[in-house]
Amino acid sequence: MVRIDRVITRGGDAGSTSLGDGTRVAKDALRVEAYGAVDEANAVIGVLRLHTTGDADAMLARIQNDLFDVGADLCVPGEMGDRLRLTDAPSLRLEAEVAEMNTSLLPLRSFILPGGTTAAAHAHVARTVVRRAERRVVALAAAETVNPAVVRYLNRLSDHLFVLGRALNDNGAADVMWVPGANR
């Protein structure tokens, strides 16, 4: 169980923060950037949930919990964090949800522009924030050891949010299609 007694610790006033293993690092360290970007993605999905109900909201609730797990995995490097390591089960769940949503979608005949319904537009914003988090984690993985399941999860999640955006656009009927060169 997690217990948080104090929010203001003053420990970061000089520009450093503690990782989950107690190591102090700069607040702009790659690892902090990575789990910070994951936290941002989680917050954006929270905003998306203000515009969803039913199955979509239930999926997003699970995703928000997954993203906390991803953050915990990233926050505790080394063997001390082994109990927090993400597995591939959440990625496999996302794949199954994407496959299920795809069965009702109109086929794509062009790229789509972010937009349509309010919920779909928020799903596209969330997708782009997740892609940024994925880039931050990939940059971290080039410098330090990162659980490969984390990268896979973020990759699947951005796909999931793309497909969910289409589902939230009346199963693709309200998608905004790209018209190449329309304004040249």
N, C-alpha and C positions, 0 to 999 in steps of 0.2 A: 504494500500500500504506500502511496505517496502522501507525504505530509508537508505542507508549505506553511510555515509559521510567519515568515517575513517576506515581503515582496521587496522592500527597500533594504538593500544590504550595503550599499556604497562601494561594494567590491569592484564595480566596473567603472568607477569615476575616473580612473587613470587610463581608460581605453583597453582594458583587458577583461577577460571573462573566464569562467571555469568550465571546462568540459565535464562530462558526466563522470570521468575517472578522477576529477580533482585537479588535473593539469591546467595551469593558467596559460592562456594564449591571447594574442591580440584579437580585438573584436572584428578585425577585417581578415582574419586567417581564413584560408580556403575552407576549412571544415565548418567554421562558424557561418561563412557565406552560404555554404551548401545547406545546412539545416535551417538557416534563416530563410532561404528561398523556399524550402519545403513548408515552413511555417506560414509564409506569405501565401503560398498556394492553398493551404488549408483555410486561411481566412477568406480568400476569394471564393472558395467553394461554400463557405458559410453564407456569404452574400447570395450566391446562386441558389442556395436552399430556401431563401426567402421567396423564391419564385417557382418552387416545385412542390408537388404533392405526391402521394401514393408511392408507386414503385421507384420513380426517379428520386424522390426524397430519401427513401430507404437505402437505395444504392449509395447516394451521396453521404448519408450518415455513416455507412460502413467505410467509405473512402476516407472521411475525416478521421476516423479512428486509425485506419491504416497509416495515414500520413503522420499521426503522432508516433506510431511504431517506427516509421521511416526516420523521423527526427531523432528518436531515442537510439536507433541503430547508429546513426551518424554522429551523435553526441558523445558516444562512449567508444573510443577507438581501442584496438587491442583486445586481448583475451578477457579483460574485465567486463567487456560488453557482450560476451558470447550469449548470455541468456536473453539478450535483447535483439539478437539477429533476426532480421526479416527472413521468412522462407518464401518459396515460390507459390505457396497456396493463395495469397491474395492476388497475384498476377494471373493465376489460372482462373480465379473467380471473375476477374475483370474480363478475361478472354471469353468466358461463357456468357457474361452479361452483354458484351458487344455482339456476339453471335446471335443472341436472342433478340436484341434491339434491331439488328440488321434484317431480320426476317420480315419486318413490317415497313422497312424504308423503301422509298422509290429509288430506282437505280440512279447513280450519278452519271450525268452526261457532260459535265464540266466541273471545274473547281468551283467552290462556293465561297462567297464573301461572308465574313463574320456579321451576323445580324439576323433579321427575321423577327421572331418574337423576343420579348424582353428576356425570358428564361434562356432562349437559345443564344442571345447575345452575351449573357453572363457566362454561359457554358464555354463560349469561344474565348472570352477573357481568361477564364480559369485554365483553359487548354494552353494558352500562350504563357501564362505564369508557370504552369507545370513544366513546359518545355524549357523555360529559363532555369527552373530548379534542376532539371535533368542536365543542362549544360554545366551548371555549377558543380554537380556531383561528378560528372565526367572529368571536369578539370581537377577536382580533388583526387579522383581515382588515378589520374596521371602522376600525382605527386605522393600519394599515400595509399595504404590499403583501404579499400572500400568493399563492402559486401556486394557482389555482382547482382544479387537479387534486388537491391535498391534501384540500380540503374534499370533493370528489366521492369520493375514495378512502375517507375515514372514514365517509361516509354509506353507501357500498356495504358497507363492512366490518361496520357494525352490523347491516345487513340479513342479511349472510352469517352472522353469528354467531347471529342469531335462527333462521334456517333450519337451521343446523348443530345448534343446540340441539334442534330438533324431530327432526332425523335421529338424534341421539344418544338421543332418547327413543323408541327402537324405531319410527322413522319416524312419530312422532306418536301411536302407540298409548299411550304412557306420559305424554303431555302432561297437565298439571294444568289443568283448565278453570276459568275464572272463572265464578262463579255470582253474577250481579248481585243485591245485596241479600240474600244468603243469611243474613246475621247481624244483620239489622235487627230 
